Amino acid sequence: MPPRRSARAKSRKAVPAEVPSPTASLADESDVDDPDRAGSSSPRGGSKKARTTKGKGKQTPVDASDTESPPKKRKTQPGPPRAPKHKPVFSIDLLLKLPFDLVAEICSHLNGGELLQLSRTCKTLREFLYGPQSSSIWAASRQRRGLVLPEDMTEQQLADLLHRTTCVICEGDWAYATVYYLRTFLCWTCEKIKFIQGSKIRNGLQGLHPQARQCVRYDPGRLDQPKAKYTYVIHELWAESAKLYELAEQDEAVAHAHGASRSKKSKRAKGASSDVPGADSLAKYVKEKEEWVERGQAVSQSLHDAIQAELRARQQLIEDENKRKSDEQQAKIADFHRNLRNEHDWTEAETTWLGARLYHLQAPRTVPDVDPAGWAAFRILVKSQIAREATATAARLAFETRRDAIKPYYDSFKAAQPGLVSRVVPEFAFFLDWSAVKPLWQPVEAAPVSDAIWARALPAIRKNFDDYQEELRVEAIRAILWATTRTAPASRDPADYPESTYDQDWFERPTAMFWGESHANLSISFPRPFPDTLWDHQAVGCRKEWLRKHIGDHDVAIMRVILDAVGCKEASTKWWHLGGFDLRWVDSPYKQAKERNRRYNYVELLYALKRRGPKAYQLASRTMVPQIEVWQDEEDDSLEGCELEDFDGSEECG
């Protein structure tokens, strides 16, 4: 009996003759294309592993992560049910489903601006509102406002013109009001480029036809101005000018064809009539355009008046509504105050005080019937405030009475000063601060001023006036030193400024002048030395502060340039010496010939240099020095010295 074969023994299976090859992938095709790899492999050779791999299909690599179980969903508590979204009752789809007549009736009740916004919502509505069948909708909106449609505009164009908020060129938001006469809406920057005033056409648009402005629209500007300022569109002027020149050439050709020769600058170029038949096309065209412009201006004026009437009506409605609300508010306040007086024993003075302070922070936020205790406490506060204000008012009135009682004595003191010295007396407000005057009115317990009290205080007041004049002299010296040397002593003691150093000749130098006006409303300043400036110049406020402000380093630097031009020295020249010179600004920046060749006196030249000349720092650093020369007449001899009519020639200007 043959031995039993073990169950664990592996039986050899029969290998088929041919193993079908698997479908080649992109990786296999690349391996076949490689000659090295193709030569090294053989269907019969190679290892057992290679033969086994070749006989099996290509396995897709399996990622370990793919075998993992998907993450579990997070368990959360169920929230409240979501409310369903309510669709709007009205929508564009619903509007488009309505009949045409119904849609037209709805749209006819909208104004032009609302129709423009509706046309920008979708393409369908735009095609509907801009189609030929919708002209009646726009017309109904326009006629409801009483507006006239210009003959050169469509309904949509007029609506866009009336309701536009951005510039038609740059789309900028900074735009002015609509120019109805020119049919446009431009910002300030584009207006300067596209518009031109009629007074500037002659020099601004060279070569323009003389009759071009008669054929285009214009904006008359403000009608309340004494002189009309017409505004034109530049490209319209050039277009009409080209058309007019073309018609003029055609008329000239017709005239030449009929044997009428003329020059290019004849009257035919300006539209004059001619006896040659067919040579008057220019005149006919100009006449037609003038009639067209006249009709357009009338329509534009009616549009302007209608829009202004709407604005006035709207403003009146706003004012009426505000007045109605104000009247209602005042009626409520009156009822509230009446309730306080009748039901809670408030006085008229207390309710008046409360009416001036409607939103007092400590007032109760409820009515007195709801919170009587709070309003009772607030009434105590109101009484204390009224008493405090009454005390302050009484003190102020007493103070003003004591102060005003000194005014007649001040006037008498000012009138008693000799000659021009009366103009040196300071204003009443500064007079009250003098040490001898202040005890007469400032203390509350001071007795009312009388003639006897004033007579006793008068010597001390005169001493204060002398000290005041000395203080003015010190301030004038310090102001001059600061303007001429950029340094000034800190001391204000008159002993530090002796008259031997700062005498009258020192004050009369051209660089020591104070510039001011003779009247408060006079804008022309003139120079005066100290102390003449105290009575020749009109000063408002503190005179010391006025002296510091009316002499500067810029004036001094320009005056030194003038002194160098006339050949005078600063230390030995008086201010009146310069009055005998006529000066000329050689390198003047003015473009007009009359300004460049102008004859100046030294005061006029100083103002011209301050206005258009170099700055103070440029003159100080000598980086920019104007060229000034003495005016020389051809028939007169040159001036010798610095003589003036009141300058006898005994002195020289250095």
Secondary structure by P-SEA (a helix, b strand, c coil): ccccccccbbbbcccccccccccccaaaaaaaacaaaaaacccccccaaaaaaaaccccccccccccccccccccccccccccccccccccaaaaaaccaaaaaaaaaaccaaaaaaaaaccaaaaaaaacccaaaaaaaaaaaacccccccccaaaaaaaacccccccccccccccccccccccccaaaaaaccccccccccccccccccccccbbbbcccccccbbbbbbbaaaaaaaaaaaaaaaaaaaaaaaaacccccccccccccccccccccaaaaaaaaaaaaaaaaaaaaaaaaaaaaaaaaaaaaaaaaaaaaaaaaaaaaaaaaaaaaaaacccccaaaaaaaaacccccccccccccccaaaaaaaaaaaaaaaaaaaaaaaaaaaaaaaaaaaaaaaaaaaaacccccccccccaaaaaacccccccccccccccccaaaaaaaaaaaaaaaaaaaaaaaaaaaaaaaaaacccccccccccccccccccccccccccccccccccccccbbbbbccccccccccccccaaaaaaaaccaaaaaaaaaaaaaaccccccccccccccbbbbbccccccccccccccccaaaaaaaaaaccccaaaaaaccbbbbbbccccccccccccccccccccccccc
